[in-house]
Amino acid sequence: METYQGKGSRNRILSNEQKDQINEYALRLMEEIGCKVLCNEALDILDSAGCDVTDPDRVKISRQLVMEAIEAAPKTIDVFDRDGKLAMQLAEDSCYYGTGSDCPTTIDPYSGQRRPCTKEDVRRLVRFCDALPNIDFVMSFGIANDAPEGTSFVHQYEAMLLNTQKPIIVTGHGRNDMMAMIEMCAAALGGMEELKTRPPLILYSEPLSPLVHTEMGIGKGLVCCEYGIPFIYIGSPMMGATAPATLEAALVQAIAESLSGLVIFQEKQPGAKFIFGGDATVMDMNTSIFSYGAPELNILNGALADMAHFYGLPFFCIAGATDSKVLDVQAGLEYGMSIYNATLNGCNIIHDCGYLESGLTSSFESVLFADEVIGMIKYMLRPLDFNDETVPFELMERVGPGGNFLVEEHTAEHFRRTFWFPRFLDRKIYEMWETDGSKDLRAVLNERSKSIFEGHTPKELPEKAVKAIREIVANHRPDTKTS
């Protein structure tokens, strides 16, 4: 898969002076205001590190501990596919794109109906994403609403693990879920050592904004520390609700939420594969939603990416998502703007591509459209290469002013590898478009998505591995301690 390497094309939001200023604010927030810690193991870790944990509602972390944790964290994280091949190298400005998780509803590509998502929908959505060239990793893109209570995340991972070779980012209730998924992944790979050496699994977890580290959020990450699994730990401050109503304060808070978690994890296991970030945006004051299409989100993505590069930490962000309920002009605007900006900003893991309805709904068509947008943006940001072949001076002299390059051999040789050819966007003249049925983009995407899904068969795991995975799922018991 082609990876966009953005060196030299980066968009910088913050000046060096602002980065120093923001870092100082974040350090002060952790040192003077502190955070609430609702995980006993995390409290013990912080106590051993020299923090005063007498009041778990206000645990204060020194700047020295924060800077030591940043120093201990890996600056490059390698993520593999199910076959053990390097699939993503999270470092510097490399960009990888994928879906989001846990949509409660989906739009059925055959009936067009919006309905509650099931485990079968997760299986179909992941199998579909396995076929898309610009989707580098997958998340569940749906909730297994029909799974036994408290077990949906493990059932979702089963559906993902059996239907894609791509790296998988998981969510979960707590430690039991995480252990079950680690055991399932090890069964797929042939053993725990293979998993530790070439992990195709990443955990997504988060604190509770503002500045609360829960057992549910921290516990899963502590399990990952023990098994060498990469994990994302980021806050989702919502301006005007769970963060002050300014971009600057939301940025500082998001950094403090992620870095205070980093301290806990690096104290647990120096070198733990921690991925920094923040999903910060506004609470829309008219609807109370967490807005995925807001320009504020794009600004904060860029600023957080700058701070990730400042710290030298791999970075995770939102892009390719919309607040629109359907794939319409609003969705196109919000997908395009956010993916383009996230790529320019050098975000390493760009997730939620294909989200509709502020992350509540998934569809085949929306992720297929996002895949097309990603391909276009990758093309737009490729570096130019000036040489005698790309600037054929002798040919230009021979054809001369007023000439025509259409019949030249150079054109035949170069246009296929130089031009970007859309797979789904329309460039027909009106009469040809009318003859072909006057289909709008949504109709085209619906037809093509069904064709792709029906024509793709993911690589199967050995029957022994499948049996072991299903036994783990059948025997799984939900977490009881997830506060």
C-alpha positions, 0 to 999 in steps of 0.5 A: 500500500502506498504511504504518504510521506509528507516530509517537506510538505507539512503544514505548521500551525504553531510557531516554535515559541507557541510550542514552548508556551503550550508545553509549559501550560500543559506541564503546569496543568499536571503539576498544579491542578492535577488529575483524578485517578480512579484506578488503584494500580495507577495510584500505586504506580504514581505513588512509587514514582514519588507523586502525592496520591493522598487525594486521588481526586487531585493527583499532581505529576511533576514536570520531571516525571512527564519529561522522563516519560516522553524520553522513555517512550518510543519515537517509532512504532512498527505495526504489522499485518496478520501475516507478519509483514510490516504494514505501518511505521508510525514515525515523523510525517507518515500517514495511515488511514482507516475507519472508526469504531462502534457505530450503533447504526449502519445503512444497509447497502441493499435496502438503504435502511438505517438500522441498528448494527449487528455482529454480521454488519461488523463482519461485512463492513470489515470484509469490505474495508479489506478490499479497499486500497487506501484503507490501511487499518480497520476498526469495527465501524459498528457495534455488535448490538446482538452480542450477549451483554457486556461482550460486544467488543470481543465479538467485534474483534472476532468478526474483524480478525477473521475477515481482514489481514490489515492491522486492527485497532480495537476498543474494549470494556476493560482488562478482561476484554483486552486479555481475551483479544490478546489471546485471540490475536496470539491464536491467529498468529501462532503464539504469544511470542509472534504477537509480541514481536510483530503485533497487528493489534492496537488498542484505543483507550481514553481518559474521561475529560476533563482530566480523569483516568478511570479503571476502564481507560487505564486498565486496558493500557496497563495490560498492553504494557505487559504484552508489548501491544501498541496503544492509543491513549487520548482525551476527547475534550469538548469545548464548552462542556468538558473543556473551556470554550477556547481552542487554546485551553482545549489544546492544553487540556488534551495534551495534559490528559494524554501525557499524564497517562503516558507517565503512568504507562512508562512508569509501569513499563519503560518503552511501552508503545504509547501513541499520543493524540487528542480528539478535541472539538466543540460541543455544538450549542444548538444540538449538544453534539460532539461535532466531527465536521467542525473547523475547530477540530481541524485546527486542533488536529493540526496543533496537536500534530505539531505538539506530537512532533515537538515531543517526538511521539506517534500521533492519532487523530480524527478525519474523514468524518461528518455530522451529516446523516447521509453522503451529501455535499456537506459530507464531501466538504467535511471529509475532504477538508479534514483528510487533506488537513490531517495529511498535510499536518503529518498525522500518523494514524488518521481514523474515523474515515467514513463516519456519518452522523457524528460517528453514530452511523456507518455505511459501505458507500461512505467509506468507499467515498473516503477511500477515493478522497484519500487516493486523490489527496495522496496524489495531490501531495506527491513530490514533483520530480524534474528530469529529462524524462518528465520535462522532455525538452527535445520533444517540446522543441520538435512539436513546437508552438501550436503543436499537439502532443496527443499522438506522441509516444511520450504521452502514451508512455506517461499518461497512465502513470502520471494522471490520476484516474477517479474510480467513482467521480464523474467526468462524462459529458452530459449526454453520456451521463444521461445515457448511462442512467443519470446516476448521482455519486451515491448511486454509483458508490452503492453499485460499486460497493456491492460489487466490491463486497461480493467479489472479495474474499479475505484470506482465511485463517487456518481452521485450528486458529479459527476454532481457538478464537471461537472458543475464547469468545464463547468462554469470555466473561464481561468485565465487572470493574470498568468505572 
